């Protein structure tokens, strides 16, 4: 009998657009390398990256993200 494994967490917002200036996905805030490695990361590694995304997006696009708002995920 196989165990059902929970779906890995992901900050993906389905707005996948890498910004050439910042190197970040404009939807979730991950880098190209983080996106590529996401499937091989452990859940603690994913959560550690996700903990940085709001700050990254706020720093990269201060006019777009209101204070207190968090990216979807």
Phi and psi in radians as a Rosetta constraint file:
Dihedral C 1 N 2 CA 2 C 2 CIRCULARHARMONIC -1.569 0.35
Dihedral N 2 CA 2 C 2 N 3 CIRCULARHARMONIC 2.587 0.35
Dihedral C 2 N 3 CA 3 C 3 CIRCULARHARMONIC -1.538 0.35
Dihedral N 3 CA 3 C 3 N 4 CIRCULARHARMONIC 2.491 0.35
Dihedral C 3 N 4 CA 4 C 4 CIRCULARHARMONIC -1.481 0.35
Dihedral N 4 CA 4 C 4 N 5 CIRCULARHARMONIC 2.109 0.35
Dihedral C 4 N 5 CA 5 C 5 CIRCULARHARMONIC -1.647 0.35
Dihedral N 5 CA 5 C 5 N 6 CIRCULARHARMONIC 2.436 0.35
Dihedral C 5 N 6 CA 6 C 6 CIRCULARHARMONIC -1.145 0.35
Dihedral N 6 CA 6 C 6 N 7 CIRCULARHARMONIC 2.599 0.35
Dihedral C 6 N 7 CA 7 C 7 CIRCULARHARMONIC -1.116 0.35
Dihedral N 7 CA 7 C 7 N 8 CIRCULARHARMONIC 2.332 0.35
Dihedral C 7 N 8 CA 8 C 8 CIRCULARHARMONIC -1.092 0.35
Dihedral N 8 CA 8 C 8 N 9 CIRCULARHARMONIC 2.522 0.35
Dihedral C 8 N 9 CA 9 C 9 CIRCULARHARMONIC -1.182 0.35
Dihedral N 9 CA 9 C 9 N 10 CIRCULARHARMONIC 2.617 0.35
Dihedral C 9 N 10 CA 10 C 10 CIRCULARHARMONIC -2.661 0.35
Dihedral N 10 CA 10 C 10 N 11 CIRCULARHARMONIC 2.440 0.35
Dihedral C 10 N 11 CA 11 C 11 CIRCULARHARMONIC -1.570 0.35
Dihedral N 11 CA 11 C 11 N 12 CIRCULARHARMONIC 0.084 0.35
Dihedral C 11 N 12 CA 12 C 12 CIRCULARHARMONIC -1.003 0.35
Dihedral N 12 CA 12 C 12 N 13 CIRCULARHARMONIC 2.320 0.35
Dihedral C 12 N 13 CA 13 C 13 CIRCULARHARMONIC -1.918 0.35
Dihedral N 13 CA 13 C 13 N 14 CIRCULARHARMONIC 0.083 0.35
Dihedral C 13 N 14 CA 14 C 14 CIRCULARHARMONIC 1.169 0.35
Dihedral N 14 CA 14 C 14 N 15 CIRCULARHARMONIC 0.313 0.35
Dihedral C 14 N 15 CA 15 C 15 CIRCULARHARMONIC -1.993 0.35
Dihedral N 15 CA 15 C 15 N 16 CIRCULARHARMONIC 1.445 0.35
Dihedral C 15 N 16 CA 16 C 16 CIRCULARHARMONIC -1.695 0.35
Dihedral N 16 CA 16 C 16 N 17 CIRCULARHARMONIC 1.711 0.35
Dihedral C 16 N 17 CA 17 C 17 CIRCULARHARMONIC -2.512 0.35
Dihedral N 17 CA 17 C 17 N 18 CIRCULARHARMONIC 1.907 0.35
Dihedral C 17 N 18 CA 18 C 18 CIRCULARHARMONIC -1.425 0.35
Dihedral N 18 CA 18 C 18 N 19 CIRCULARHARMONIC 2.183 0.35
Dihedral C 18 N 19 CA 19 C 19 CIRCULARHARMONIC -1.451 0.35
Dihedral N 19 CA 19 C 19 N 20 CIRCULARHARMONIC 2.109 0.35
Dihedral C 19 N 20 CA 20 C 20 CIRCULARHARMONIC -1.123 0.35
Dihedral N 20 CA 20 C 20 N 21 CIRCULARHARMONIC -0.563 0.35
Dihedral C 20 N 21 CA 21 C 21 CIRCULARHARMONIC -1.283 0.35
Dihedral N 21 CA 21 C 21 N 22 CIRCULARHARMONIC -0.731 0.35
Dihedral C 21 N 22 CA 22 C 22 CIRCULARHARMONIC -1.705 0.35
Dihedral N 22 CA 22 C 22 N 23 CIRCULARHARMONIC -0.401 0.35
Dihedral C 22 N 23 CA 23 C 23 CIRCULARHARMONIC 1.369 0.35
Dihedral N 23 CA 23 C 23 N 24 CIRCULARHARMONIC 0.160 0.35
Dihedral C 23 N 24 CA 24 C 24 CIRCULARHARMONIC -1.848 0.35
Dihedral N 24 CA 24 C 24 N 25 CIRCULARHARMONIC 2.623 0.35
Dihedral C 24 N 25 CA 25 C 25 CIRCULARHARMONIC -1.241 0.35
Dihedral N 25 CA 25 C 25 N 26 CIRCULARHARMONIC 2.228 0.35
Dihedral C 25 N 26 CA 26 C 26 CIRCULARHARMONIC -1.200 0.35
Dihedral N 26 CA 26 C 26 N 27 CIRCULARHARMONIC -0.352 0.35
Dihedral C 26 N 27 CA 27 C 27 CIRCULARHARMONIC -1.442 0.35
Dihedral N 27 CA 27 C 27 N 28 CIRCULARHARMONIC -0.830 0.35
Dihedral C 27 N 28 CA 28 C 28 CIRCULARHARMONIC -2.011 0.35
Dihedral N 28 CA 28 C 28 N 29 CIRCULARHARMONIC -0.337 0.35
Dihedral C 28 N 29 CA 29 C 29 CIRCULARHARMONIC 1.622 0.35
Dihedral N 29 CA 29 C 29 N 30 CIRCULARHARMONIC -0.020 0.35
Dihedral C 29 N 30 CA 30 C 30 CIRCULARHARMONIC -1.374 0.35
Dihedral N 30 CA 30 C 30 N 31 CIRCULARHARMONIC 2.756 0.35
Dihedral C 30 N 31 CA 31 C 31 CIRCULARHARMONIC -1.467 0.35
Dihedral N 31 CA 31 C 31 N 32 CIRCULARHARMONIC 2.907 0.35
Dihedral C 31 N 32 CA 32 C 32 CIRCULARHARMONIC -0.998 0.35
Dihedral N 32 CA 32 C 32 N 33 CIRCULARHARMONIC -0.768 0.35
Dihedral C 32 N 33 CA 33 C 33 CIRCULARHARMONIC -1.122 0.35
Dihedral N 33 CA 33 C 33 N 34 CIRCULARHARMONIC -0.722 0.35
Dihedral C 33 N 34 CA 34 C 34 CIRCULARHARMONIC -1.114 0.35
Dihedral N 34 CA 34 C 34 N 35 CIRCULARHARMONIC -0.710 0.35
Dihedral C 34 N 35 CA 35 C 35 CIRCULARHARMONIC -1.094 0.35
Dihedral N 35 CA 35 C 35 N 36 CIRCULARHARMONIC -0.778 0.35
Dihedral C 35 N 36 CA 36 C 36 CIRCULARHARMONIC -1.129 0.35
Dihedral N 36 CA 36 C 36 N 37 CIRCULARHARMONIC -0.633 0.35
Dihedral C 36 N 37 CA 37 C 37 CIRCULARHARMONIC -1.575 0.35
Dihedral N 37 CA 37 C 37 N 38 CIRCULARHARMONIC -0.112 0.35
Dihedral C 37 N 38 CA 38 C 38 CIRCULARHARMONIC -0.890 0.35
Dihedral N 38 CA 38 C 38 N 39 CIRCULARHARMONIC -0.798 0.35
Dihedral C 38 N 39 CA 39 C 39 CIRCULARHARMONIC -1.148 0.35
Dihedral N 39 CA 39 C 39 N 40 CIRCULARHARMONIC -0.413 0.35
Dihedral C 39 N 40 CA 40 C 40 CIRCULARHARMONIC -1.715 0.35
Dihedral N 40 CA 40 C 40 N 41 CIRCULARHARMONIC -0.053 0.35
Dihedral C 40 N 41 CA 41 C 41 CIRCULARHARMONIC -1.377 0.35
Dihedral N 41 CA 41 C 41 N 42 CIRCULARHARMONIC 2.633 0.35
Dihedral C 41 N 42 CA 42 C 42 CIRCULARHARMONIC -1.334 0.35
Dihedral N 42 CA 42 C 42 N 43 CIRCULARHARMONIC 2.839 0.35
Dihedral C 42 N 43 CA 43 C 43 CIRCULARHARMONIC -1.035 0.35
Dihedral N 43 CA 43 C 43 N 44 CIRCULARHARMONIC -0.737 0.35
Dihedral C 43 N 44 CA 44 C 44 CIRCULARHARMONIC -1.079 0.35
Dihedral N 44 CA 44 C 44 N 45 CIRCULARHARMONIC -0.635 0.35
Dihedral C 44 N 45 CA 45 C 45 CIRCULARHARMONIC -1.146 0.35
Dihedral N 45 CA 45 C 45 N 46 CIRCULARHARMONIC -0.746 0.35
Dihedral C 45 N 46 CA 46 C 46 CIRCULARHARMONIC -1.062 0.35
Dihedral N 46 CA 46 C 46 N 47 CIRCULARHARMONIC -0.798 0.35
Dihedral C 46 N 47 CA 47 C 47 CIRCULARHARMONIC -1.123 0.35
Dihedral N 47 CA 47 C 47 N 48 CIRCULARHARMONIC -0.618 0.35
Dihedral C 47 N 48 CA 48 C 48 CIRCULARHARMONIC -1.125 0.35
Dihedral N 48 CA 48 C 48 N 49 CIRCULARHARMONIC -0.748 0.35
Dihedral C 48 N 49 CA 49 C 49 CIRCULARHARMONIC -1.137 0.35
Dihedral N 49 CA 49 C 49 N 50 CIRCULARHARMONIC -0.804 0.35
Dihedral C 49 N 50 CA 50 C 50 CIRCULARHARMONIC -1.054 0.35
Dihedral N 50 CA 50 C 50 N 51 CIRCULARHARMONIC -0.521 0.35
Dihedral C 50 N 51 CA 51 C 51 CIRCULARHARMONIC -1.168 0.35
Dihedral N 51 CA 51 C 51 N 52 CIRCULARHARMONIC -0.341 0.35
Dihedral C 51 N 52 CA 52 C 52 CIRCULARHARMONIC -1.673 0.35
Dihedral N 52 CA 52 C 52 N 53 CIRCULARHARMONIC -0.222 0.35
Dihedral C 52 N 53 CA 53 C 53 CIRCULARHARMONIC -1.174 0.35
Dihedral N 53 CA 53 C 53 N 54 CIRCULARHARMONIC -0.729 0.35
Dihedral C 53 N 54 CA 54 C 54 CIRCULARHARMONIC -1.026 0.35
Dihedral N 54 CA 54 C 54 N 55 CIRCULARHARMONIC -0.798 0.35
Dihedral C 54 N 55 CA 55 C 55 CIRCULARHARMONIC -1.119 0.35
Dihedral N 55 CA 55 C 55 N 56 CIRCULARHARMONIC -0.693 0.35
Dihedral C 55 N 56 CA 56 C 56 CIRCULARHARMONIC -1.063 0.35
Dihedral N 56 CA 56 C 56 N 57 CIRCULARHARMONIC -0.864 0.35
Dihedral C 56 N 57 CA 57 C 57 CIRCULARHARMONIC -1.132 0.35
Dihedral N 57 CA 57 C 57 N 58 CIRCULARHARMONIC -0.689 0.35
Dihedral C 57 N 58 CA 58 C 58 CIRCULARHARMONIC -1.114 0.35
Dihedral N 58 CA 58 C 58 N 59 CIRCULARHARMONIC -0.726 0.35
Dihedral C 58 N 59 CA 59 C 59 CIRCULARHARMONIC -1.219 0.35
Dihedral N 59 CA 59 C 59 N 60 CIRCULARHARMONIC -0.667 0.35
Dihedral C 59 N 60 CA 60 C 60 CIRCULARHARMONIC -1.325 0.35
Dihedral N 60 CA 60 C 60 N 61 CIRCULARHARMONIC -0.611 0.35
Dihedral C 60 N 61 CA 61 C 61 CIRCULARHARMONIC -2.354 0.35
Dihedral N 61 CA 61 C 61 N 62 CIRCULARHARMONIC 1.144 0.35
Dihedral C 61 N 62 CA 62 C 62 CIRCULARHARMONIC -1.054 0.35
Dihedral N 62 CA 62 C 62 N 63 CIRCULARHARMONIC -0.493 0.35
Dihedral C 62 N 63 CA 63 C 63 CIRCULARHARMONIC -1.411 0.35
Dihedral N 63 CA 63 C 63 N 64 CIRCULARHARMONIC -0.298 0.35
Dihedral C 63 N 64 CA 64 C 64 CIRCULARHARMONIC -1.589 0.35
Dihedral N 64 CA 64 C 64 N 65 CIRCULARHARMONIC -0.474 0.35
Dihedral C 64 N 65 CA 65 C 65 CIRCULARHARMONIC -1.983 0.35
Dihedral N 65 CA 65 C 65 N 66 CIRCULARHARMONIC 1.929 0.35
Dihedral C 65 N 66 CA 66 C 66 CIRCULARHARMONIC -1.124 0.35
Dihedral N 66 CA 66 C 66 N 67 CIRCULARHARMONIC 2.634 0.35
Dihedral C 66 N 67 CA 67 C 67 CIRCULARHARMONIC -0.988 0.35
Dihedral N 67 CA 67 C 67 N 68 CIRCULARHARMONIC 2.350 0.35
Dihedral C 67 N 68 CA 68 C 68 CIRCULARHARMONIC 1.551 0.35
Dihedral N 68 CA 68 C 68 N 69 CIRCULARHARMONIC -0.231 0.35
Dihedral C 68 N 69 CA 69 C 69 CIRCULARHARMONIC -1.482 0.35
Dihedral N 69 CA 69 C 69 N 70 CIRCULARHARMONIC 2.465 0.35
Dihedral C 69 N 70 CA 70 C 70 CIRCULARHARMONIC -2.045 0.35
Dihedral N 70 CA 70 C 70 N 71 CIRCULARHARMONIC 2.570 0.35
Dihedral C 70 N 71 CA 71 C 71 CIRCULARHARMONIC -1.093 0.35
Dihedral N 71 CA 71 C 71 N 72 CIRCULARHARMONIC 2.646 0.35
Dihedral C 71 N 72 CA 72 C 72 CIRCULARHARMONIC -1.143 0.35
Dihedral N 72 CA 72 C 72 N 73 CIRCULARHARMONIC 2.718 0.35
